[in-house]
């Protein structure tokens, strides 16, 4: 176990599909099996405990999506930016996440209520370069990005999402160690794809077809040279193996009914700055 890495999870004791706020939930209201969800979540936790220390957030009745801890906020060093959920159905999660971070000594930052931001679901640190990839278009507003640049003293690269199946950045985009990137280009507009191509050389880009992306292959947890995900095709596995990564598959079908998988169910809470962050954190330092 890599005891230096901490990952926050929340047991699915209160998990269910109670409403529809993304396309994956349509037709799945109250169709999730609590027993299978518990088994699948426990299997993911057991895998991750082989690499990291898993901290647990207490489940809360009436908050079925609290299990998706990636949306708790964004952590960098001792700073935590708490999510501002777009949909009222999830806004009740915010005080629980805030309390967890405050009790552990984080400097907590809160966006204005009218600036939606959904945490590490829409903001992913590059694993090789000193910048933050930040999605917008469905759940997070682009106006949140200058706040992130300012509070976290990091360059923010804005990427517009255009396919509502990929409503969060982490459903279609996964920065990997050693400068690699696994992503689905069709989830982004032309400007976003140009920004990605400018920063990540073709040799480091692992292209994910929609058939894999809709199985939540990009919604993966990367720890070193290991990638933990719901499922990958033979072609995607070949690409990852060719880049030196081991692929660990674990069934997360019950959580896909709500629009999430491995990455959505986890939040790394001790994110160190990658490389040397440059600049004074001015709000205009974003693209």
CORVEN-V646398 format. One line per field, one symbol per residue. phi: phi as a letter, one per 20 degrees, with the letter a starting at -180 (. if undefined). psi: psi as a letter, one per 30 degrees, with the letter a starting at -180 (. if undefined). burial: b if it has 9 or more other ideal C-beta (glycine too) atoms within 8 Angstrom, else e. A space follows every 10 residues. Layout:
phi = ???
psi = ???
burial = ???
This chain:
phi = .effedcecc gegdfaedbc cbffffndgl deefffffff ffffgfffff cbededeffc gncfeffefg efrcdbmedc effdffeggd fffgfffgff fffdnfeedc fggecfbdmf fcbcffecde bdecebpcdd egffffffgf fdlbfddece ecdffdfdgf ebbbfdfmne cdbdgffdff ffffffffed fgfdededfg feffdmffed ddcmddcdbf acffffffff ffendeddeb fcgfeffdnb bgffebbfdc fegemdfdne mfgfebc
psi = kjffkkkklk khegkljflj glfffkfgkg gkjeeeeeee eeeeeeeeff flkjlkkklk kfifgffiff geakkjbgkk jkkjkekfff fffefeeeee eefggkjkkk llfgikkhbf fgjkkkgeli lkkkllfeek kfffeeeeee efhkkkjkkk kfjffiflef fgkjkllggl kkljefflle eeeeeeeefj leffkjkkle eeefghefil jkjbgkjkle kkleeeeeee efggkkkjkk kheeffffgl beefglkkgh jlkjajkklg gkffil.
burial = eeeebbbbbb bbebbebeee ebebbeebbe ebebebbbeb bebbbebbbe bbbbbebebb eebbbbbbbb bbbbbbeebb bbbbbbeebb eebbebbbeb bbeeebebbe beeebbbbbb bbbbbbbbeb bbbbbbebbb eeebbbbbbb bbbbbbbbbb beeebbbbbb bbbbbbbbbb bbbbeebbee ebbebbbeee eeebbbebbe ebbebbbbbb bbbeebbbbb bbbeebbebb bebebebbeb ebbbbbbbbb bbbbbbbbbe bebbeebeee beeebbe
